[in-house]
Amino acid sequence: MSQASIMLGIDVGTTSVKVLAADIEGKNICAEDASYSLNQPQDGYREQNPREILEAVHQTVKAVLEQLNEPIAGVSFSTAMHSLLAVDEDGNPITPMLTWADTRSQKYAEELRDTDLGKSIYQKGGAPIHAMLPLCKIAWLRDHQSAIFKQAHKFLSFKEWLLYQWVGEYVIDYSMATATGLFNQETLGWNNNALGFAGINAQQLSKPVPTTYVLHGLNKKIVEATNLPIDIPIVLGASDGCLANLYASGMNPKEATLSLGTSGAIRLISQNVSPDEQMRIFNYLLTEEHHVLGGPTNNGGIILNWLHENLYHGKYSYEEVLTKAAQVEPGADKLVCLPYFHGERAPFWNERIQGGYFGVDPDHTVDYFARAALEGVVYNMYSIGQGLEDAAGNFDAIWADGGVTRSDFMVQLIADVFGKPVYVAESHHGVAEGAIMLGSYALGLVNSLENVVKNTKKEKEFGPNPEHQKVYQEQYERFREWGKVVNQKTIQS
């Protein structure tokens, strides 16, 4: 194997990091992962220690390199979106890292969302207004931790801070920048109106650069911590959502990617973008020409965990809970669950919306409640998919990934609700593989993204059941109407 044929893909997620070594033809060589803590000091707060995550990245990279007998061509990154960290002039953190799930800035998002400024920020930047955005989190820091706000030299995502530790430069890729609420896709720079709302200037943010941007000059301390070569090229890469799409569906605008882990999202790559007047979906950049459109849900596999703990009281495994739900007929006898137990992002972007059950009758056992909840998760994904098709055109098939999609029952449910074939990829390292694909292109190991994304193999394929689809369409209408009522009441309260 040639010296330039192996890449490392580093996927820094919300609760774990995965490092994959693979060649440019898609063959996985080895992988390692490590977990870290997510802290909740009070309601609405979701914080992490950036140094703990950095140490996990270093240990995992080192563990992978110890298994390789070949040199590597480069490193490419994927990271979770919407994190925020304030640092001093020396790059030292002066706040914990606020994750995407941190909603302490909810009030700022609610006040901004429907204003002309909020609509303009969405149209120019592509990120729906929500408490997850660094835009809102910075405004919260300004008003609630003013001493720290004044001390802050830079406001960064975790990836930016990691790269500063590695090479001493403050840069952010376009993909991550579009997820901040502070970016202007028209100019590929920072949005002055958004900066004004947050109370900062462009010098307090990193320099926006393409996702294929390459850094050099690894810090000697990082060389010691990771065993990476000091001259290794480091590709910025993109966000986890964009790279999950790149791995599964490539540059095909007719294949969507649906991720369903603790949370979830459905996304589509497109070169033709029409702004969504209802502000239901996000529009992030993968490259300057390719947009990744879609919408995220807070309530994915976390609902399965709720069923396991609260309805079945831990008596059954997760697999047994799914089996019990699968034995109930499709539509759950018209029992509707709005699974908004943790607020919701798409399609409502309403941090305060609450979930519930509707249409309950005395014959509904706990298994019916489980079935309705899981169907509700997929109905909400379907509603996001409808907004996606309105903005980017119809898609023909779906690639499914994430822990929940390892259940055949759940994947068949997705196929039946959407009325489209659903593919499950052979690899469970899709995001890291997406980072490797983009990194291989950035380093000139392949001459186009189209050429590097044709190796995704299907492990399973599920076709829709027309009879079930009809039942689900009727039930979805009930779900949609109840969702409208609950969302409106929340807004008015």
BELFENVEN-V972942 format. One record per pair of residues at least 24 apart in sequence whose C-alpha atoms are under 6 Angstrom apart, sorted by the first residue. I is the first residue (numbers start at 1). J is the second residue. Records with the same first field share a line. If there is no record, write none. Layout:
I = J + J
//
This chain:
3 = 71
4 = 73
6 = 72 + 73
7 = 72 + 73 + 74 + 75
8 = 75
9 = 76 + 77 + 432 + 435 + 436
10 = 77 + 432
11 = 78 + 79 + 432
12 = 79
13 = 79 + 80
32 = 60
44 = 102 + 103 + 104
45 = 102
46 = 99 + 101 + 102
47 = 96 + 97 + 98 + 99
48 = 96 + 97
49 = 96
58 = 225 + 226
61 = 226
62 = 226 + 227
74 = 232 + 233 + 234
75 = 234 + 235
76 = 235 + 237 + 435 + 436 + 439
77 = 236 + 237 + 435
78 = 237 + 238 + 239 + 240 + 435
79 = 239 + 240
80 = 239 + 240
82 = 133 + 134 + 180
83 = 157
84 = 134 + 156 + 157
85 = 155 + 156 + 157
86 = 152 + 154 + 155
87 = 152 + 153 + 154
88 = 152 + 153
89 = 153
100 = 132
103 = 131
105 = 131 + 136 + 137 + 140
106 = 131
108 = 136
124 = 184 + 185
125 = 178 + 183 + 184 + 185
126 = 282 + 283
127 = 179 + 181 + 282
133 = 180 + 181
134 = 180
135 = 181 + 182 + 198
138 = 198
139 = 198
153 = 204
154 = 204 + 205
155 = 205
166 = 218 + 219
167 = 217 + 218 + 219
170 = 206
171 = 206 + 207 + 208
172 = 206 + 207 + 208
173 = 208 + 209 + 210 + 211
174 = 209 + 210
175 = 238 + 239 + 284 + 285 + 286
176 = 239
178 = 284
211 = 236 + 237 + 238
212 = 442
235 = 439
237 = 435
240 = 431
243 = 431 + 434
244 = 430 + 431
246 = 434
247 = 430 + 434
250 = 453
254 = 395 + 396
255 = 395 + 396 + 397 + 398
256 = 398
257 = 398 + 399 + 400
258 = 400
259 = 400 + 401 + 402
260 = 300 + 402 + 404
261 = 301 + 402 + 403 + 404
262 = 300 + 301 + 302
263 = 297 + 298 + 299 + 300
264 = 296 + 297 + 300
265 = 295 + 296 + 297
266 = 294 + 295
267 = 293 + 294
268 = 292 + 293
274 = 391
276 = 391
280 = 346 + 347
294 = 388
295 = 346 + 384
296 = 346
297 = 345 + 346
298 = 344
324 = 367
325 = 367 + 370 + 371
331 = 472
332 = 368 + 372
335 = 359 + 360
336 = 372
337 = 372 + 373 + 376
338 = 376
339 = 376
347 = 384
353 = 487 + 490
397 = 421 + 422
398 = 422
399 = 423 + 424
400 = 424
415 = 464
416 = 464 + 465 + 469
417 = 469 + 472
419 = 464
420 = 464
421 = 462 + 463
422 = 461 + 462
423 = 460 + 461
424 = 458 + 459 + 460
425 = 457 + 458 + 459
426 = 457 + 458 + 459
//
